[in-house]
């Protein structure tokens, strides 16, 4: 089943070694290794049948390779977010040109102050979008987001986060009513209607997999998650994201898929 035709990625910059992290114990990213991992990530996306637009590295923003956060892309419109991390807020201006290649100006919407929203807090399930209320995405941002969605015949709802950075840190939809869940999301009533594939605590990082046109891309080095996704009937591709994990980033963070 082909749902996505395009992906947008941004090359990691040398300044990524100074990116935001909640896990300094993992050490600073190895930039050269991060580049190789990014190459492999792009190749995996292409294997899933999408054309990949590669944006240049932006040294002004250490975390700018996580291109998912400054925008949300839907079948009907693109929404430029207003990132809640001050060091990342300017990234929203740098994504607009790329979006304009795929969406007419009148279908590019914007989250305005005092609302904040980051794409890592948004999970698409068909035409419904779950938005996580987090340290980076606030109530006003979610209100504006849902208002925009409804303008295009889409819908949205808020999910409160207790522990994780972003919504998709701990829950990801892989189509066919299947949802990968870890930690606090195993008990969230909002997701009771889905078939929950519970991720063991030791592999919680790998809850962040992405479904791409029937294939699921899984982070390398998490055998229980890999087996669970295979058991659910999906072909899989594994990609090493060790250097992005050091910056709280995962597979979904590294692309916009539409």
Steps between C-alpha positions, in 0.01 A plus 500: 500500500652830391409796716811716483668636188743746653733550793699806605820465702771744609866404517648511850729794566838492675342696785277200579756400762361790706135400452240472775515180703346351811753217498851651518622167635474363145775740391518746213407384150774391262435732206657282230307196620183708514549590133537132404189412700313781326604360161364160601178660624447677166566174317242320716239764417573463129465122529148566626407677176522869583690784338727658761567874505830559681537846655849633577646502849431815699779577745290762679276229644675201660178293508379590150547148363183418696294649222174350626466758778460832311213374281209258484406374154157360416323393182310830498741761637836568660525663841810694600531447873637734764762287679500532878878462534640853461820380335290330232227756442672658199492168315137571409610772255745268326244229415257726314681498163503120496129482582419749222629251244219262596216716638344819360544807720136498607539146637796581723377591847686636804486452877522846657630622837421435780425156361787253470501170314769256392445232238643230725188548713267424208396148395290447190243221501314526171333841501525537878800656668594443863691794651706450812497778757861516610776733610529607134133498389247701700124515532467804272715340233280192503185713487626680189617172347160335537328811364719484188438127455124548521517769232618224263258230613755331723482454879725511802507434873732567792701239688665603827858382548644425841852376438622507142639787292267460202187296434670284240784426741270236645215425257498455122229388260611245240167478314258203490370603845838412653674731744841463663471610862745528788503634855211733585327432168422136575216620727379815320124461439529707181668204333284215630330454163828405333689174503782595737838341443671555834869581492711368792646772721856403406423579135271800554708715265397277211131580543589771250470302176352635177260337256590575139272365228458160661852464638594590857839660560634390840803636685790256495594311815158432654425131439174481696346788305629363171343162574170655613469705179583197286248293694236762422558420133712789376813489286768696684812706434735582786697824522759589762408824680751483787636852444152655484393322816768704680289808412165345602425436131359196324389378160185711467682820600728485198241547224172645388301233317202570276 
